[in-house]
């Protein structure tokens, strides 16, 4: 009956494609064609191509070409086109698949999204070039929905009020799916620029851009669940560069940098976490590399990079989602004068709430909301993270009980009180790692708990009780650096949309 998925699974899919650019004909450049006609220039040889890809929440791409005019004629104002492919809608479509939209914008944002492609730039011998772009072209259209699949629930035995509720639910789902079905799976935008190469001279052409991974979430999920993330896929098409010279590059090299994907050193050691097809790359720590000579573009298989993105919540989205401290009060069973409980919500990991009563065991933090509030997650940064010395010398929490009180909306809008209990645990070791907001999900001193199991629950009170601690090397004070509370926004996704995207 209910087609909205209720699950804690974080299922996200990203498919990005980018490619080598090519010289194009004058008419295509003049009109900014979304499907340009390539121009073969045999006198300009592609001597070198160095491709660097930095994987992450945004995938940063840098391509550096060395082009040599092997003729006695100047080539002036060569029209050059570079394609960038991306997921999601554009000018003509509804866009709701970016993870940032889920946190910071309407689910039904219309039109082109400037965050699809960012920081694009072209340089010739270090001098920045102007560029223009085409309208988008849809490369892979989505499958339309069938209205016959809706409004078929058996309402036998239901009251008129119950039948209306079922119909309204079906109507809402149909409207939502109708919007989602218009989003293209893959769209393309061409970027046009011009440059010149004098006779018997070479130039260095550089292209830089960032692609935002298209990310979606299913149902209700903890933002910082350590094992959740995004399945991402990037493709690189070498074939457009075949229109330079003899269709090959004399020296070719590729580096793929995975350093920012996770702070766990061996996380990307297996094929499930990352796989690369198309070229026989060699891994050295966080760098995958490949180099060769006389690389033939026409015969080259597309580069396919698949990886699991763990740290998929950028700092901007974290900050945008934090519930303002003005919406609640925070107190503690005890505190020290210079380390009050207010330090927990000051946004500074170099301050801490510090307690020494019973080594902190049994001490409480109480959060009371001024109005019932939909809270998605509570996150704790454990220990005194001012520096390594303060972290190791003081106690840290090992286990903390979480009690949540609130009100829940029942059938036909009836409200009733509800309560749930949970706990957070932290690793009991003495390995200090500075806090990185880019990698919160992987940090051993960061743990979170989901506050709600559906969107009918509003929190009125949270009580945290320290149950176990990890002893410091010098002091008997137990410290917590920060508590963050995150706002909840509803995001619905049908399983058939997820399957289609896969």
Beta strands, then each sheet from edge to edge (+ up, - down):
strand 1: 13-19
strand 2: 22-23
strand 3: 44-54
strand 4: 58-69
strand 5: 75-86
strand 6: 94-95
strand 7: 109-110
strand 8: 117-124
strand 9: 127-129
strand 10: 132-133
strand 11: 137-140
strand 12: 186-197
strand 13: 202-212
strand 14: 230-237
strand 15: 248-257
strand 16: 274-277
strand 17: 282-284
strand 18: 287-296
strand 19: 303-309
strand 20: 328-332
strand 21: 353-355
strand 22: 364-373
strand 23: 375-382
strand 24: 395-409
strand 25: 415-425
strand 26: 446-450
strand 27: 457-470
strand 28: 478-487
sheet 1: 2+ 5- 1+ 14+ 19- 16+
sheet 2: 2+ 5- 12+ 10-
sheet 3: 2+ 5- 12+ 11-
sheet 4: 9+ 8- 13+ 4- 3+ 15+ 18- 17+
sheet 5: 6+ 7-
sheet 6: 20+ 22- 27+ 24- 25+
sheet 7: 20+ 22- 27+ 24- 28- 21+
sheet 8: 20+ 22- 27+ 24- 28- 23+ 26-
end
